[in-house]
Amino acid sequence: MAAPYRRNIIAGLAGLTAFGLGAPAAWANQPAKKSIAKPTPPPKPRLVFLDPGHGGRDPGALGVRGTQEKVVVMAIARELQRELQAGGRYRVMLTRASDSFVALRERVARAQAAKADLFLSLHADSHPDNDVRGASVYTLSEEASDREAAALAARENRADGVVAGMRLGSQTDDVARTLVAMSQRGTVNDSRRLAETIVQTFGKGGVRLLPRTHRQAGFAVLTAPEIPAALVELGYLSNPQDEKLLTVRQHQIALARALRASVDAHFGAGIATRKA
Ligand SMILES: [Zn+2]
């Protein structure tokens, strides 16, 4: 969305320089500069950045039968990558391509460097109550929507501290700074819209959801101000049924298809809004 706009501004500035500020007398005799008249290139496929949580020495949540979060989220990320690439509408990159540790800041930096159009962080949670099950979706907020969301963000943010020995104190400042920049760019609303779309698509696709499915908290991995982003907890590894489902290929494919449909709907709705 932002890229063509930026290109227009740059083209406009180049035009201004050639017209008003360059050599005034010589200008009139020169042939028109080709770069100004160039037709707009066809739109590039959108770049979707997938972030399989944890990795390497950080296994993430552990299931009752020993399933590791880092393994199931990678399997689902790979399915989703296949789903998205199959239609030719998207390019897909992953924050980690193997079972390796990548710090949360580094994940954000990789998506920013690649100029991602969308960022989806994939996780599976665990809960002291084994009966709790279902998926939930999170967006960035300075104040958590509830205590559980705050605790979840603290758990996910701990990935860096535990494994790399990094200081976590500045993460709150990062979230506050990011939210200011995000609201200036409209990314806050885009992220919320993305999260709501995922909740609806999961509901239609028969994916079991937590009550009050879309929540907010200060997730360090969602702090790129220019990229609409959501973190999806795909189920609870502490629940025996969810744990089993998350390891079954058919269910992984079903989750990937529901997420692909969400990405389609997100960009489809964006185009419709701009035309209106
Ligand atoms: Zn996680």
Residues whose N, C-alpha, C, O or C-beta is under 5 A from the ligand:
A	BS01	ZN	G53 G60 H123 A124
